[in-house]
Amino acid sequence: MLHLPKYTLYIILFITAILTGCSADAPKDFREVNQIAEIYPKYGDITIPYNIAPLNFAYTMEGDDYVTVLSGENGSLISKGEMTDWNIKEWHRLLEANKGKDIKVNTYIKEEGGWQKFRSLIWRVAEEPIDSYISYRIIAPSYVTYEELTIRQRNMTNFEEKVIYNNMLLSDDVNGQCINCHHYKNYKTDNMQFHVRQHKGGTILVTNGEVQKVNLKTDSTISAGVYPAWHPTHNFIAYSINDTGQSFHTKNNNKIEVQDLKSDLILYDIDNNEVSFIEHDTLEWEVFPAWAPDGKTLYYSSAHFEIQNYESREREIIDRYRDFHYNIYRKSFDPITKTFGPKELVLNADSLNMSATLPRISPDGRYLLFGMAEYGCFHIWHKDADLYLMDLVNEELHKIKEINSNDVESYHSWSSNGRWILFTSRRDDGGYTRLYIAYFDKNGKAHTPFILPQEDPFFYDNYYKSYNVPEYMVEPVTITPQEFARHIDKPIKQAKFRSMKG
């Protein structure tokens, strides 16, 4: 028999107690039921990061008592009551100890006849972590209302949420201010940007932690920068510039159509404060630039559209909204000379009678993730909008059936390690966009997504705002909303236009 020193035995017993929790309190006598207990959120068999915040849920079935046991090869946790409330330290300890393994979610409900044990859920704990932070814009889904907007950041390892900027700091009933399009260089927040529209408008640019407000609209361009893509190795940002309008349907389930009356692509050289054209074709509607991870290729969406009656140009664009089919293109780029090569067709969505938007390249450069619907470029109200994946090595293309739902899937982004896809969906009620997370494994396969966890399981039932433009970050934004407001209140710095011929 092995004899251990007393202090060693105490340590072993302490660690065992932590890992096993109170599993001895799980019901001993029960009747097994061959169905899954009804819970909310509707977590199923999913793959989760080991550093994610606890997945709290509530039972939506009647019962006199409830017990939930998380059981893994290396420990277990127990929660009693109608709503789970996992201790965050014990939760992380359990997941860390079971990386690459399965955790069974055992659910028990007590009724008059005694305890019932329902079929277990399986939560696979991935070996790869998720980025510690995400950011997103919070907006009322009312199409035109933006009196109160915030860009926020969320710590993914717990439930902490903070405001990056609130437009109400400098706006009022008379002087409205819209904020949008937050973006980061290489997932780090010391180089970031977002736009302020209307009152005290400009692009808020953070470079190496320093904040400034820049006007990217010049006499040669149709607008300031809109959709951004920060170059991964140099101080350049590619933007689409857009003259955007919106139309409302009276019968169409898609409700609203957001269209560009004009659009181009520009490159902003931060160090020289210069804007130049990337694409400037009056027959092409370019939008949504995205760099490959090595910075040597720029991807974007573009639709070919010829105006038939220039006397009613705007009316024709609005009436022919179904004729806009966006393809995905790419252009080579030399960061030393700041020159682009000819455009190359990557995906001919038009030949499929579809429209492809928001190209995003995986961090390893292999996969192209994008959205596709029947027409148009702004799919957040298109019921048929789904996420697709193209393998850029063998050019295989498929709809990601594991991720998509019967409602809208739209804005999407890759985690910095390429293992987690973050996207917005209206699958819950058709009206509000929520954030969903899906594991993407080393074989190029997406797994069943799960909703961004909240401390209160019923949070989404009582939250009447939408999430959009989710972005991963490896660190939080440390500049305060008040500091951003001080810079937004300052005079604007004017960018210069540089002709490629000059």
N, C-alpha and C positions, 0 to 999 in steps of 0.2 A: 504494500500500500504506500502511495506517495504522500509524504508528510511535507506540508508547506509552512513556512514561517507565518505567524499569526497576522502580521501586517499585510503580507501578500494575499492571504485568504480574505481579509477585509476588503482589499482593493477589488479582488475578483467578484466578491459578493455585491459590492457597490456598483460595479460596471454592469453586472447581470441585472440588478434591480432597475437600473436606468433603461437598459435595452428592452427588458421584458415588461416594464411598466406595471400595470395591475391586471395582467392577463388572467390571473387566477379568479378574478371577479366576473369573467364571462359566464353566461348561463351554461350549466352542465346538462340539464335535462331540456330537450327541445325536439320539435318536429321539423324535419327538413322540408322545405318548399322549393320546388323546381322552377322558380322564377326569380327575377331580380327585384329587390325592393324598390319602391318608387321613391326617388330622392330628387332634390332640387338644390343646386343645378344638376342636370342629368349627366353626371359623370358616368362613363361606361368603362370598358376595357381600353385603357389609354397608356401612353408612354409619357413619363413626366421627368423633368430635370431634378437632380438630387438637391439643388439649391433653391427650388421654387418655394414660395410662401405656402402655408398649409391650405389644402383643398377642403375647406369646411363645406358641409352640406346639411340639409334638413330633410327629415322624412316627411313625405306628403301622404302617407297612409295612416289611417286611424289605428291607435293602439294605446295600451295603458302604460307601457314603458318601452324604452329603446336602449340598445347597447350596440356599439360599433367597435370592432376590433381590427386593427391593422396588424397583419401577421406576416413577417418576413423570415427568411432563413437566419437572419442575424438580429432577432429581437421583435418586439411587438409594442403596440400602444392601444389603449382603450379609452373610449369616450362614452359617457352615459347621458341619456336625454335625447329629446327630439331633434336637437341641433348639435352637430359635432363642434367642438371647440378645442382643437389640438394645441397642446402646449408647444410653442414655436421651437424652443430649444430641443425638446424631446423629438419633435417632428424631424428636424434637420439631422439629429443624431441617428434616427432610424433610417432615413433615406441615405445618409452618407455611408452607413454600415451595409446597405443593400444595393450599392451601385452595381449596375449590370444584372440585377436579379429582380424577381417578381415580389410584389407585396400583395397579399390577399386582403380584400376589404370584406370582412365578414359582418353581416348585418342581422340583428336579432330584434324581433318585435314581440312584445308580450300582449296577449289578448286573454279573454276569459278562460280559454282552454289551455293556457300556458304559453310558453315561449315557442316562437317559430324562427328557424334559421333559414334565411333566403340564400339563393345562389350567390356565390362570391363574385365580386368584381376583381379583375386583375389589373393592378397598376405596375407597369414595368418601369423600373428606375433606370434611366439612361446613364451611361458613364460620362457623358459630356454635359457640362453645365450650360445654363442659359445666361445671357448677359445680365448683369446685375440691375440694369436700369432700362426703362423704356420711356418715351415721351409721346404725347398725343395732344390733339386739340379737342376741347370739349365745346360742343355747340348744340343749340336747340335745333331739332330737325324740322324747322318751319319754312325752309327754303329761302326766306328773305330776312328773317330776324337775326340780328347779330349785335343787339345792344350790349350783351354781356358775353364775352368770349375769353377763354383762358387757354394757354398752352401749359400743360402740366407734365410732371415727371413722377414715375412710380418706381419705388424700390421693389424689384421682383422677388427678393428673398423674404420680404415681409409685406405689410400692408401700408407702409408709409407713402403718402402722396403729397407733393408740394407743387405750388404754382411757380412756373417759370416766368410767365408774364400774364397780366390781366389788363385787358383793354380799357377797363373802367378807371384805371389810374389817371388817364389823361383825356378821357372822353366824357361827354354828357349828352343830354337829350338833343342839343342843337348840333354839336360837333361829334359825330359818330366816328368810330375807329374800328376797322377790321384788322385782325392779325391772322397770319397763316404761314404755311410752308416753312416750318422749322427743319433744319438739316445740319448734319455734322460731318466733319472730315475724319474718316477712318474710325467712326464710332466714339471719338473723343470730343469733349465739350469745350476745350480751349480754342477750337476753331469751329464756329457754328454761325448760323444765320437764321433770321426769320423776317417776314415782311410786315410792315405796318401800312395799311391803306387809308386813304382819305385824310382825316385830321392828323396833322404832323407826320404825314406818311414818309416812307423811305424803307430801304433795306437795312436792317440792323445786322451789322457784321461784327463778329468777334474773331480777331486774329491774335493768336498767342495770348489770349486772355484780355486783350484790349478791345473796347467797344467803340464803334463809330456808326454813324448813320449816313448812308450813301444813296444818291439818286442815280439809278442806272438808266433812266430814260434820257435819251439824247435826241437831237433834231433829226437824226438818221434812223431812229428805231421807233416802232409802233407803241412800245410800252416799256416800263421798267421790267426787270427780271421777274419771272413768275415761278415756274417749277425748276428747282435747283438740282445740280449734281456737282458736288465738290470733288475736284481732282484728287486722287489718293496720294500723289507724291509732290505736286507742285501747288503754288498758290493761284489756282485757276478755279473758277466756277462756271460750268456750262448751265445756261438757262434757256428755257423757251420764253419767248415774249408773245403775249396773247392779247387780242382784242376780243373779250369774252362777253357773251350775252346768254340769257336764259329764257326759255319759253315754257308755258304750262299747258299740259294736256287736260282735256275735259273728260275723256273716256279711257284713254290709254292707261293701263295699270302702272306704267313706268313714271307717271305723274309729271315729271319735269325733264326737260332737255337742256343741257348746258352745251353751248356751241361756241367755237372760235370763229369770229368773222374774218380774222387774219391771224397768222402765227408764223414765227421764225425761230431760229436758234441763234444764240449769241454766246461768246466766250468773254468772261470778265477776268482780266488780269489784275489781281488784287494789288500787287506790288507797284504797278504802274498806273493803277486806277483807269484802265482803258477797256472799252467795250469794242468787240469786233464781231462780224457775222460769221457763223458757222454754216448756216443754210438760210438763203434768202430768195426763195422761188415763189412767185405769185400763184403758181398752179399747185403748190404743195402746202399742206397744213401740218407743219412740224410741231411736235410736242413731246414732253416727258423724256428728257435726256437722262442717260445713266452710264457711268463709266465702268469698263471692265476693271477688275482689281489691280491690274498692272498699270492702268492709266494710259495704255497705248491704243485703246479702242473706245469710241463713244457709240452707244446704242441709243436709239430713239424711235418714236412712232411718227408716221406721216401718212396723210391721206392725199391722193391726187383728186383734185376737183376743179372742173372748168366752169366758170360762170357763163351762162347762156345769154343773160340779159343784164348788162351792166347798169342800166337805168334803175333797176330795182334789185341791186346786188344783195343787200341785206335781207330783203324779203325772200329772195330765191334761196339763199343759204338756209333760212329758217324753214321754208316749205319743203326743201329737199333734204331734210335731216337724215333720212334713211339712206341717202346715197353716199354718206361719208363712211368709207371703210378704211381703217388705218392698218397699214402694214408696219412691220418692224425692220429697221435698217441699221447699219453700222458704218462708221467711218474710222479709218486709222488716224492716229494722232502722234505727232512728234512734239513732245513738250519743250524741246530745246528751241526749235524754230517756230513753235506755236502754229503749225500748219496741219491741215487735215487732208486726207486722201479722198478719192471719189466715194460716193455712197454705194453700199453693197446691200442687196436685198437679203434679209435673213429669214423672214417669214412672210409669205404672200397670203395674208388673211383674206384679202379681197377675192382670191380664187376660191375660197371656201364660203363665200358670201358672209364673212364675219369681219369683225373689227378688233384689232389687237392693240392694247395700250399698256402703259406702265411697265416697260421692261426692267427687270432687276436681275443682275448677274450674281451667281453664288460666289462666295469669297474664294473658292478654288478655281473660279473661272470656267467651270464646266457646264453649269446649268443656267438656262434662261427661264426665269419665272415671270409670268405676265398674266394680265386679265384679258378675257375675250367675251364679246357679246355680238349681237346681230349687226349693230351699227354704232357710230358715234365714238367719242373719246372720253366722255365723262360718265362712267358706268355706275355711279353709286346709287342711282335709282332704277337701274335696269335689272328687272327680275331674272333675266337669263344670264346675267354676268357670272362667269366662273373663272377659276384659276387654272392655268395650263402650265405645262413644263416642257421645255425642249432641251434635249441633250445636245450640246454644241459640238460634241465629238462625232457622234453618229447621226445627228440631225433627227433623231426620233422625237416625235411630238405626241403628247397625250393630255387629255383632260384629267386633272387630279381628283379622281372619284373619291378618294379617302377624305378629302378636305371639303369638297363642294356640297352645297345643300340645294334645296328647292327655291331659295331666295338669293339675295345679292351677296356675292363675295367681291370685295374691291381692294382697297389699299393693302399692300403687302410689303414685307421686308424680310431680309435674311439676318440672322444673328451673326456675330463676328466669326464664329467657328463654323458657320454653315449648317448647323444641325437643327436649328429651330426656325420655323416660319411663323411670323406674326402677321395677322390679317384682320380686316373688319368684315363683319357679316351681319345681315338682317334676319338670320334664320330663326331667331327667337319669337319675334312678333311681327316682322315685316315693316316695322316703322323705325326702330332705333338700331343704330349700328353698335355692336359690341366687339370687343377684342377677343380673338381666338388664337391659340398657340398649337402648333403641330410639330411633332418630331419628324426630321428628315434624315434617314439613316445613310450609312456609308454606301449602300447599294443603290442609292437614288430613289428610294421609296418613301413616300409620305405616310404618316400614321394618323390615326383618328385624332382630331383636334379637341381641345378642351377650352372652356371659357376662362378668361383671366380671373383667378380666384380673388374673392373678397372676404374680409373678416366676417361680415354678416351674410349668410347664405342667401337671404332675400334682398340683398342690396339692389339688384337689377330690377326687381319688381317695383321699387319705389324711386328709381332714378330716371328722370325724364329728360335726359340729355344723351347725345350721341358722341361716340368717339370717332375721330378720323385722323388720317395720316400718322399711323403708328411708326415709330423709329426706335431701333435698338441703340443703346449707349453702354459703354463699359465703365462709365463714371457719371456722377450727377453734375448738373449745371450748378455752379456755386455763385454765379452773379445773381444778386437779388432782384426781384421785380422792381423795387424802388430805384436801384441803380440803372436798370434798363430804361425806366421812365425818365430819369434825368438825361440820358443820352438821346432819347426820342424827342425830348423837349428842346434839344439844342439845334442850331442851324445845320442844314444838310450839306454834305460834301458832294459836289457834282462830278460824275464820271465823264471821261472824254471818249469820243468815238474815234476808232482807228480803222481806216480803210485798209483792207488786205493788200490793195494795190500800192499803198504808200508805205 
